[in-house]
Amino acid sequence: MKRTSVFLLSLLIVLMMIPAAAYAASYRYATEPVMFRTGPSVKYYAITELQTGDQVEFLGTSGNWSKVKWNGQTGYVFTKYLSSFPSVLPNTVAERFATATGHNINVRSGPGTSYKKLGKIANGETFLVVDISGKWLNIEWEGVKAFVYSRYFVLTQPQSGISTADAIQKSGYFKTNTSVYLGTFMDSSNVLNIRVSKGASTSKINRELKSMLDDAAGSFRVVSSSLPYYVNEEYIKELLNTVNYRYSKLGARDKERCGFSGAYYDAAKDCFIVEIIDLDNTKKQIFKQLILNWDAVTFKSVASLAVPMG
């Protein structure tokens, strides 16, 4: 009993030491003009009238009433007139992320229960909201356009300063555009350069990303690759797997003859690089003969084996 008391006391002390900022604020939005009162009943004094779209910090519930903070004051609003999601998307991309508060939420192909179910979302998962259709949120989900009911989501706030790279990753944009994507890199001016396949419409991708990421921290630009039009992120992965597999099947003598050390795609230099130990023309030809003969390969000489190969 004594040990339990000591443990609970220690836990209480630790919780008291956690700064208030560690707890993420939750918000609600007025769905129509509604009274903001001093207590959870119409008998209590009305401090003011909230207007449609006003944001309040949600503190808890008391029966059919929500305890909230607005403009520095704490009071109560009838829960029926509050929504966990605004009727209009926030201006900044950092504020467009929605986090699931329910469990096993249905993901649908359209904004309604009559549309086909695409899957489920678990509690705590976060998605970038592309648009709002009534009470339904249009999200990027596993590479497809999908819809979820807004009641089961809250805006994740604040996410100010989210990087463009993080915003792109969370948006899932390139999950639906895998045929054009190669990689990203930062240049000397700290601009995120998005490398896409040769032949892809850089202006179209730039417009679509700008409309979605216009307020993310940092700037970006879409840069066309010089590699053949069919080369993309998935192709590069497959190419790397093929190179490593073919190398692993070589005998010890052939491995030593070609001197292969490693291979990768360099987004900044826009080239598929093959590293050869003490590169010379003979080793280059052996590599082409035994592993891969592709004109787009850039050979690089290295002093030693970069990664132990099988």
C-alpha positions in Angstrom: 0.0 0.0 0.0 2.9 2.3 0.9 4.6 1.6 -2.4 1.4 2.3 -4.3 1.0 5.7 -2.5 4.6 6.7 -3.3 4.1 5.7 -7.0 0.9 7.7 -7.3 2.5 10.7 -5.6 5.5 10.5 -8.0 3.2 10.2 -11.0 1.3 13.3 -9.8 4.5 15.3 -9.4 5.7 14.3 -12.9 2.3 15.3 -14.5 2.5 18.6 -12.7 5.9 19.2 -14.2 4.7 18.7 -17.8 4.3 22.2 -19.4 0.8 23.1 -20.6 2.2 23.5 -24.1 2.7 19.7 -24.2 -1.1 19.2 -24.5 -2.4 19.9 -28.0 -5.4 22.3 -28.0 -8.6 21.0 -29.5 -11.0 23.4 -31.3 -14.7 23.7 -32.2 -16.5 25.9 -34.7 -19.9 27.6 -34.4 -22.3 26.2 -37.0 -24.7 29.2 -36.6 -25.1 32.2 -34.3 -25.2 30.9 -30.7 -25.0 32.3 -27.1 -21.7 32.0 -25.2 -22.8 31.7 -21.5 -21.3 31.7 -18.1 -22.7 28.2 -17.2 -24.1 25.0 -18.8 -27.8 26.2 -19.0 -29.9 28.9 -20.6 -30.4 30.2 -17.0 -26.9 31.5 -17.0 -25.9 34.9 -18.2 -25.0 35.3 -21.9 -21.5 36.8 -22.3 -21.9 37.3 -26.0 -23.2 35.7 -29.2 -20.8 33.7 -31.2 -21.1 34.0 -35.0 -21.1 31.3 -37.6 -17.5 30.0 -38.1 -16.1 31.4 -34.8 -13.4 29.2 -33.4 -13.4 28.3 -29.7 -11.0 26.1 -27.7 -12.7 23.0 -26.5 -12.2 22.2 -22.8 -14.7 19.5 -22.0 -18.5 18.8 -21.7 -21.2 19.1 -19.1 -24.3 17.3 -20.2 -25.4 18.8 -23.5 -23.1 21.7 -23.1 -19.5 22.2 -24.1 -17.0 24.1 -21.9 -15.0 26.3 -24.2 -12.6 29.3 -24.2 -13.2 32.2 -26.5 -11.4 35.5 -26.7 -9.7 34.8 -23.3 -12.9 34.0 -21.5 -14.2 30.6 -20.4 -17.8 29.7 -20.8 -20.4 27.3 -22.2 -22.0 26.7 -25.6 -24.8 24.3 -26.4 -22.9 21.4 -28.1 -25.5 21.0 -30.8 -24.3 24.3 -32.4 -20.6 23.3 -32.5 -18.7 21.4 -35.1 -15.3 19.7 -34.8 -14.5 21.0 -38.3 -15.0 24.4 -40.0 -17.3 24.8 -43.0 -14.4 26.4 -45.0 -10.8 25.3 -45.3 -8.2 27.4 -43.5 -6.0 29.5 -45.8 -2.7 27.9 -44.8 -1.8 24.4 -45.6 -0.3 23.9 -42.2 -3.8 24.1 -40.8 -5.4 21.8 -43.2 -4.5 18.5 -41.5 -7.3 16.5 -39.9 -6.8 13.9 -37.3 -9.3 11.0 -36.7 -11.0 11.0 -33.3 -13.2 8.0 -34.0 -12.3 4.3 -34.6 -12.6 2.3 -37.8 -13.9 5.3 -39.8 -15.2 4.5 -43.2 -13.4 5.9 -46.2 -15.7 6.4 -49.2 -15.4 7.2 -52.9 -17.8 10.1 -52.6 -19.3 12.6 -50.1 -22.2 10.4 -48.8 -23.0 7.0 -47.2 -24.3 5.7 -50.6 -20.8 5.8 -52.1 -18.5 2.7 -52.1 -16.4 2.0 -49.1 -12.7 2.1 -49.8 -11.3 1.2 -46.4 -11.0 2.2 -42.8 -9.1 4.9 -40.9 -7.9 4.3 -37.3 -8.0 6.7 -34.4 -5.2 9.2 -34.5 -4.3 9.0 -38.2 -3.7 12.4 -39.8 -4.5 13.4 -43.4 -4.2 16.5 -45.5 -7.7 17.9 -46.4 -8.0 18.9 -50.0 -11.5 20.2 -50.0 -14.8 20.3 -48.0 -18.1 19.0 -49.4 -20.8 19.8 -47.0 -20.1 17.6 -43.9 -17.6 15.5 -45.8 -13.9 16.0 -46.1 -12.0 15.3 -49.3 -8.7 13.7 -48.4 -5.7 12.1 -50.1 -5.9 8.5 -49.0 -3.6 5.7 -50.2 -3.1 7.5 -53.5 -6.8 8.1 -54.3 -9.4 10.9 -53.9 -11.5 9.8 -50.9 -14.1 11.2 -48.5 -14.6 10.9 -44.8 -17.4 12.3 -42.5 -16.1 15.4 -40.7 -17.8 14.6 -37.4 -15.1 12.0 -36.7 -12.2 14.4 -37.3 -10.6 17.5 -35.8 -8.2 20.0 -37.2 -4.7 19.4 -36.0 -3.6 22.9 -34.8 -1.3 24.5 -35.0 1.3 23.1 -37.5 2.8 26.5 -38.4 6.2 26.2 -40.0 5.6 22.7 -41.5 8.2 22.2 -44.2 7.2 22.0 -47.8 8.8 18.5 -48.0 6.7 17.3 -45.0 3.6 18.8 -46.5 4.2 17.1 -49.8 4.8 13.8 -48.1 1.7 14.1 -46.0 -0.5 15.1 -48.9 0.2 11.8 -50.7 0.3 13.8 -54.0 2.9 11.6 -55.6 1.2 8.4 -54.6 -1.2 9.2 -57.4 1.5 10.5 -59.7 4.2 7.8 -59.3 4.7 7.7 -63.1 6.4 11.2 -63.0 8.1 11.4 -59.7 11.9 10.9 -59.2 13.0 12.7 -56.1 13.6 16.0 -54.2 16.7 17.9 -53.3 17.6 21.3 -51.7 19.7 23.7 -53.6 22.1 26.4 -52.3 19.3 28.9 -51.9 17.4 26.5 -49.7 14.7 25.8 -52.3 13.1 22.4 -52.5 13.5 21.1 -56.0 11.0 18.4 -57.1 12.5 16.3 -59.8 10.0 14.8 -62.3 10.4 12.5 -65.3 11.4 13.9 -68.7 8.2 14.6 -70.6 6.1 15.3 -67.5 4.1 18.6 -67.5 6.2 20.6 -65.0 3.8 23.5 -65.2 0.7 21.4 -64.4 2.4 19.7 -61.4 3.7 23.1 -60.2 0.1 24.6 -60.4 -1.4 21.6 -58.5 1.2 21.7 -55.8 1.1 25.4 -55.5 -2.7 25.4 -54.9 -2.2 22.8 -52.2 1.0 23.9 -50.6 1.0 27.7 -51.1 1.5 28.5 -47.4 3.9 25.7 -46.4 7.2 27.0 -44.9 9.8 27.3 -47.7 9.5 27.5 -51.4 9.7 24.8 -54.1 10.0 24.4 -57.9 9.4 21.5 -60.2 12.4 20.5 -62.3 12.3 18.2 -65.3 14.7 15.3 -65.4 17.1 14.6 -68.2 16.6 10.8 -67.9 14.4 9.0 -70.4 10.6 9.6 -70.0 9.9 6.2 -68.6 12.2 6.6 -65.6 10.4 7.4 -62.3 10.8 6.6 -58.6 9.4 3.0 -59.0 11.6 2.3 -62.0 14.7 3.4 -60.1 13.8 1.1 -57.2 13.4 -1.8 -59.6 16.7 -0.9 -61.3 18.5 -0.9 -58.0 17.0 -4.3 -57.1 18.0 -5.8 -60.4 21.6 -4.5 -60.1 22.0 -5.8 -56.6 20.4 -9.2 -57.5 22.6 -9.7 -60.6 25.7 -8.8 -58.6 24.8 -11.2 -55.8 24.7 -14.0 -58.3 28.2 -13.4 -59.6 31.1 -15.7 -58.6 33.8 -14.3 -56.3 36.2 -13.8 -59.3 33.7 -11.8 -61.4 32.8 -9.7 -58.4 36.4 -8.7 -58.0 36.8 -8.1 -61.7 33.9 -5.6 -62.0 34.6 -3.9 -58.6 31.0 -2.9 -58.0 30.5 -0.9 -54.8 27.0 0.5 -55.0 24.3 2.2 -57.0 21.8 5.0 -56.4 19.9 7.9 -58.0 21.3 11.4 -57.2 18.3 13.7 -57.4 20.5 16.9 -57.2 22.7 15.8 -60.1 19.8 14.0 -61.9 21.7 10.8 -62.7 21.7 7.1 -61.9 25.2 6.5 -60.4 27.1 3.3 -60.3 30.1 3.3 -58.0 33.1 1.2 -59.0 36.2 0.6 -56.9 39.2 2.2 -58.7 37.2 2.7 -61.9 38.8 2.1 -65.3 37.5 1.3 -68.8 38.0 -2.4 -68.3 35.9 -2.5 -65.1 33.2 -0.4 -66.7 32.9 -2.8 -69.6 32.8 -5.8 -67.3 30.0 -4.2 -65.3 28.0 -3.5 -68.5 28.6 -7.1 -69.7 27.7 -8.8 -66.5 25.2 -6.6 -64.7 23.7 -3.7 -66.6 24.3 -2.0 -69.9 22.3 1.2 -69.8 23.4 4.4 -71.5 21.9 6.6 -68.8 24.3 5.2 -66.1 26.9 7.6 -64.7 30.0 5.7 -63.4 31.9 7.0 -60.4 35.2 5.8 -59.0 35.4 5.1 -55.2 38.3 4.0 -53.0 36.5 1.1 -51.3 33.3 -0.9 -51.0 30.6 1.4 -49.8 28.2 -1.3 -48.5 29.0 -5.0 -48.0 27.3 -6.8 -50.9 26.0 -10.4 -50.9 
